[in-house]
Amino acid sequence: MRPPQWCRAVPPWGDRAVGLGDPSEEGIVKSYEETMRILEAFDLTGSYRSAAALAGCDHHTVVRCIAARDAGRGAAEPAEREHVADAFVTKIEEWVERSKGRVRGNIAHDRLTALGYTGSERTTRRAVAEAKKRRKLGQGRVYRPWVTEPGMWFQYDFGNGPPVEGRCTQLFCAWLAWSRFRVVLPMWDKTLPSVIACLDTALRRFGGVPTYALTDNEKTVTVDHVAGIAIRNPEMVAAGHHYGLTVATCVVADPEAKGGSESTVRIAKADVVPTDANLREGYASYGELEAACVELCDKVNARPHRVTRRAPAEMLLEEQPRLHRLPDEPYTLAFGQSRTVGRTTPMVDLDWCQYSVPSELRGEQVWVREHGDEIVVVHVGRGGAAEVARHLRTTPGNPRVDDRHFPPQSAGPLRRTPTARSEAEAEFLSIGMGAHRWLSEAGPVGVTRVRAKMARAVALAKLVGVKRVDWALGHAAVMQRFDEGDLESILDHQDRATPGPHHRSNEATSLQTGTAAWDGFGQC
């Protein structure tokens, strides 16, 4: 007969033990605290039954806990048992592999039931989840930490930028691996001249050239793949030789190989591209987008990096001595697309639009590129590269012309300059500018007998003097007097004009009768 509850032995740590002396508790997994009490009681007594009586459990539980401890495993861990789904594990793994980890547990349960499976759907779901977990671990990629070397690697990638003036833009994102220094540049497109121009700008912000550049397999870098070997773009190879830079590409569809530039793209798009998250407004011009990219780079390069705990701008000062020297001049393709200036008309074409260049460069090769809202023309001569023209972007059919690029304008259909082609014409034009003005005004109004009137003016110049006739011809042109005898009439009027001071009447010296007698008119 078991003693009553009030007289049962109570262990010093309390009466929280469950299943006191009950053999049915054998399958129950004890908690960590209960297991430690059992082990402590056995170490104290050295007897299974005494430890069970002291711990308030069955002696079989004490045996199991001591055996688990001696085997080197946790006594509180559940023992491994066979499951009803173990016989069908191979078939479950086959279904998981065929579906690439997408098969559902209820579908697998229906199929297993048709094969004689007698377990519950819950057990099937657990077995399917374990199979998916094993497949994921088997196919998961294991990363080795990348220990970078100063001056060795930099990466670049592209991201979609915000629209500017209804036109899409791209973001060039570069990342210097050791110092974590980032450069973000806007660009209109990903053509080869634009890419090389951004590369040149990024390298100059780095202050030198690293040994390798890692990027994607864009057509500007890799033109084809043959048997897994990347075939490089010859122009990119030539640009790499110019800078002393080896351009390498990662495996196709493997963005994880260049996580630094991918992270730079993510940061740039989160900060520069207007979204509901950053509440940034749109950009009115390309210049505003450039200023936003510069502000972003200054911010991320000045704050400590989460890995190095140092500012990238500070680490760049240490890395710059390990970088190679930059060439003084950029690679010519960075200036844009090559164009040949017209030999008769100094204009170049870009995107079906025409832009003027200095006339001294007719027949020369120049480089044209689009920078923001402007078109920049560069000429590479003996003294190096020099910007020769800059225009605002225009539309087809509306050429941009700078008058400074052309010599003085020659005579056109609305602007003619008198030029002597005979002795008579030379003799008339030698009178002076009045003769030039008279002939220029007489022609458009259809004056008749012009040559006879010119000869008459030459004769008058010999009689009365060249200066007087030149003055009279100028006045005749201004007053549109081209008839017969008009020139003589103007000269006669000049002769009759009396020289000397002009006298004007006033109230004190005038002989005009005054109006004082009318003062009282109309008054009483």
Rosetta blueprint (number, residue, H / E / L):
1 M L
2 R L
3 P L
4 P L
5 Q H
6 W H
7 C H
8 R L
9 A L
10 V L
11 P L
12 P L
13 W L
14 G L
15 D L
16 R L
17 A L
18 V L
19 G L
20 L L
21 G L
22 D L
23 P H
24 S H
25 E H
26 E H
27 G H
28 I L
29 V L
30 K L
31 S L
32 Y H
33 E H
34 E H
35 T H
36 M H
37 R H
38 I H
39 L H
40 E H
41 A H
42 F H
43 D H
44 L H
45 T H
46 G L
47 S L
48 Y H
49 R H
50 S H
51 A H
52 A H
53 A H
54 L H
55 A H
56 G L
57 C L
58 D L
59 H H
60 H H
61 T H
62 V H
63 V H
64 R H
65 C H
66 I H
67 A H
68 A H
69 R H
70 D H
71 A L
72 G L
73 R L
74 G L
75 A L
76 A L
77 E L
78 P L
79 A L
80 E L
81 R L
82 E L
83 H L
84 V L
85 A L
86 D H
87 A H
88 F H
89 V H
90 T H
91 K H
92 I H
93 E H
94 E H
95 W H
96 V H
97 E H
98 R H
99 S L
100 K L
101 G L
102 R L
103 V L
104 R L
105 G H
106 N H
107 I H
108 A H
109 H H
110 D H
111 R H
112 L H
113 T H
114 A H
115 L L
116 G L
117 Y L
118 T L
119 G L
120 S L
121 E H
122 R H
123 T H
124 T H
125 R H
126 R H
127 A H
128 V H
129 A H
130 E H
131 A H
132 K H
133 K H
134 R H
135 R H
136 K H
137 L H
138 G H
139 Q H
140 G L
141 R L
142 V L
143 Y L
144 R L
145 P L
146 W L
147 V L
148 T L
149 E L
150 P L
151 G L
152 M L
153 W E
154 F E
155 Q E
156 Y E
157 D E
158 F E
159 G E
160 N E
161 G L
162 P L
163 P L
164 V E
165 E L
166 G L
167 R E
168 C L
169 T L
170 Q E
171 L E
172 F E
173 C E
174 A E
175 W E
176 L E
177 A L
178 W L
179 S L
180 R L
181 F E
182 R E
183 V E
184 V E
185 L E
186 P E
187 M E
188 W L
189 D L
190 K L
191 T L
192 L H
193 P H
194 S H
195 V H
196 I H
197 A H
198 C H
199 L H
200 D H
201 T H
202 A H
203 L H
204 R H
205 R H
206 F H
207 G L
208 G L
209 V E
210 P L
211 T L
212 Y E
213 A E
214 L E
215 T E
216 D L
217 N L
218 E L
219 K L
220 T L
221 V L
222 T E
223 V E
224 D E
225 H E
226 V E
227 A L
228 G L
229 I E
230 A E
231 I E
232 R E
233 N L
234 P H
235 E H
236 M H
237 V H
238 A H
239 A H
240 G H
241 H H
242 H H
243 Y H
244 G L
245 L L
246 T E
247 V E
248 A E
249 T E
250 C L
251 V L
252 V L
253 A L
254 D L
255 P H
256 E H
257 A H
258 K H
259 G H
260 G H
261 S H
262 E H
263 S H
264 T H
265 V H
266 R H
267 I H
268 A H
269 K H
270 A H
271 D H
272 V H
273 V L
274 P L
275 T L
276 D L
277 A L
278 N L
279 L L
280 R L
281 E L
282 G L
283 Y E
284 A L
285 S L
286 Y H
287 G H
288 E H
289 L H
290 E H
291 A H
292 A H
293 C H
294 V H
295 E H
296 L H
297 C H
298 D H
299 K H
300 V H
301 N H
302 A H
303 R L
304 P L
305 H L
306 R L
307 V L
308 T L
309 R L
310 R L
311 A L
312 P H
313 A H
314 E H
315 M H
316 L H
317 L H
318 E H
319 E H
320 Q H
321 P H
322 R H
323 L L
324 H E
325 R L
326 L L
327 P L
328 D L
329 E L
330 P L
331 Y L
332 T H
333 L H
334 A H
335 F H
336 G L
337 Q E
338 S E
339 R E
340 T E
341 V L
342 G L
343 R L
344 T L
345 T L
346 P L
347 M E
348 V E
349 D E
350 L E
351 D L
352 W L
353 C E
354 Q E
355 Y E
356 S E
357 V L
358 P L
359 S H
360 E H
361 L H
362 R L
363 G L
364 E L
365 Q E
366 V E
367 W E
368 V E
369 R E
370 E E
371 H E
372 G L
373 D L
374 E E
375 I E
376 V E
377 V E
378 V E
379 H E
380 V E
381 G E
382 R L
383 G L
384 G E
385 A E
386 A E
387 E E
388 V E
389 A E
390 R E
391 H E
392 L E
393 R L
394 T L
395 T L
396 P L
397 G L
398 N L
399 P L
400 R E
401 V L
402 D L
403 D H
404 R H
405 H H
406 F L
407 P L
408 P L
409 Q L
410 S L
411 A L
412 G E
413 P L
414 L L
415 R E
416 R L
417 T L
418 P L
419 T L
420 A L
421 R L
422 S L
423 E H
424 A H
425 E H
426 A H
427 E H
428 F H
429 L H
430 S L
431 I L
432 G L
433 M H
434 G H
435 A H
436 H H
437 R H
438 W H
439 L H
440 S H
441 E H
442 A H
443 G L
444 P L
445 V L
446 G L
447 V L
448 T L
449 R L
450 V H
451 R H
452 A H
453 K H
454 M H
455 A H
456 R H
457 A H
458 V H
459 A H
460 L H
461 A H
462 K H
463 L H
464 V H
465 G L
466 V H
467 K H
468 R H
469 V H
470 D H
471 W H
472 A H
473 L H
474 G H
475 H H
476 A H
477 A H
478 V H
479 M L
480 Q L
481 R L
482 F L
483 D L
484 E L
485 G L
486 D H
487 L H
488 E H
489 S H
490 I H
491 L H
492 D H
493 H H
494 Q H
495 D H
496 R H
497 A L
498 T L
499 P L
500 G L
501 P L
502 H L
503 H L
504 R L
505 S L
506 N L
507 E L
508 A L
509 T L
510 S L
511 L L
512 Q L
513 T L
514 G L
515 T L
516 A H
517 A H
518 W H
519 D L
520 G L
521 F L
522 G L
523 Q L
524 C L
